[in-house]
Amino acid sequence: MKIAFLKGKRYRRRGAAFLLALALCLLAAAGCGRKEDFSEKPKYLKSATYCSDEWVVNFWNSESDHLEEELRQIAEDGFNSIILVLPWREFQPETEPVSYNEYALAKLDRVMEAAKAQGLWVSLRVGYTWDYWDDGTDVRARFREVMWDETVQKAWDDYVKTIYERASSHGNLYGGFITWEDFWSFTGYASGLGNTQESVELAELSGYAAYLRENYSLEEISALYGEEMADYESLYMPGKTQPALALLYEFFDQWLNSFLAHNQEIFPDLSMEVRMDADQVYDANGEMYWYGHEVTYSCQDASYTALMYGVPIGHLNQGERITAEEALAKSQQMLDQVLQNTDGKLLYIEQFLYMDNTPGFENNAQVLDDQVDDYIVAMADVLRDRIMGYGVWAYRNYGNNLLYNPQFALGENGWQLEGGAEVTEYNGSSQAMLPAGGTIRNDVANEGSATYLRFTVNGEEEVQVTAALGAEEQTVTAGGGELVELTFANGGTGLTFTSDGLCYIDNVKVYTRVQEGQLYDLDGNEGTCIEAIRTLNRKLR
């Protein structure tokens, strides 16, 4: 915040009113607008997952011009904390030698301080799988390799240590958690290898064969594999229809437990989001049953168990549309089942999904549209019972923006600028200056489906801007910070901007869907459920 100090008679004539206003500005600028004692953690967490006006995949490479105002709104809505999702590879791009993304770390500092100024605690989701850091590899591989590769293990330890030390230095770090989901790709990868040499090698490398050697006889293993296993050295990773798949899940669960215990030595009280869903397995007669992951629910030495809970859990998910009363009863039932296996620990439902519009899950059970608010408010009674906090995922609706560096926070990184175009500061924000005859290009690709484009056009005068996605072009007249929204019916490869005059392009979004939480829309306007959430927060004191 910049304050212009006035001189002479103009200053004196403003008198006491001006001095009061100036003092209030200084207090706000110093983070004293909200007083909060961070010496004692709150008894109940009310959290919003925060990713500003982007989403978690590109939040850490975006600018977030309105960070302070957005966090102030979160506090005013009755939340006392935020959740930050930290993609492992984006924060630590290389594991050998270990390297860090200084922009992401600096932004973590900035968000921690801005949250502190609003009286907000911060919880960290440590190790999110997905990011846009392009190193030519499948990011899921490093999440598998941390199970056995000493170099990757040491890099992960250093990442956890770095994140903890950086965040805890600000005084408002509540804690953190890892999730089963980020490491789950191992089970799918392993169970798809079949009886191959690669599968045998992975069984040995991952520790799966050693686990079975320690806990099961060859006779027991052979019965579950449905074939004679001559020795432990010939064990391979079981397939999805083999009864031995239960052994793979059992091994994975015990690995998660030991992995969490190790990480708690680096990040004190680190918890884990546990897998509430059960998985289909088959017995020796070909009968299907459900394998649960309850052995992970106590989260080792953590003081609480983290959990994602959504309305569909516990239902058949065959397109059911249920009442608020039915959803409430099922929520109590399912959470009670989890609580029976947490060794008396409280639950932190860091993702409370009262509704969900994720593509591919249209048949999931949902609360009737006109009763979602009733369900949210009624959940206050459930969320008080052995629950130490809850969080919302989509505090603000977001598009699955396909762009890296969409707000030019990292300069030209990911973009090609020609004909005099360049990234510069305009009105206090990094933007791409586009002169007449210049070109801004990004190699983003999305072929064959409807693709949406949003961007702002700044400048002193209106200009004609042409946006092209693949072979399709559209031209608009815009300026003065105007938001442009375009639809490209079939997508395409390569996004290009040109104009007939000087302008500044910013806040570019290329997306195919919008994830909804019905609290705030893409532009920050209030949604249909925000008042219900505010009521819930008032009830959870």
Helices and strands as residue ranges (DSSP letters): H 8-29, E 45-49, G 59-61, H 67-76, E 81-87, H 88-91, E 94-95, E 98-99, H 102-117, E 121-128, H 139-145, H 150-168, E 173-179, G 180-183, H 185-191, H 197-206, H 208-215, H 218-225, G 232-234, H 245-264, E 271-274, E 279-282, E 288-291, G 294-296, E 304-310, E 321-322, H 324-339, E 346-353, E 366-367, G 369-371, H 372-384, E 387-392, E 398-399, E 416-418, E 422-426, E 429-434, E 439-447, E 451-458, E 463-469, E 472-478, E 482-488, E 491-499, E 503-511, E 514-515, H 530-539
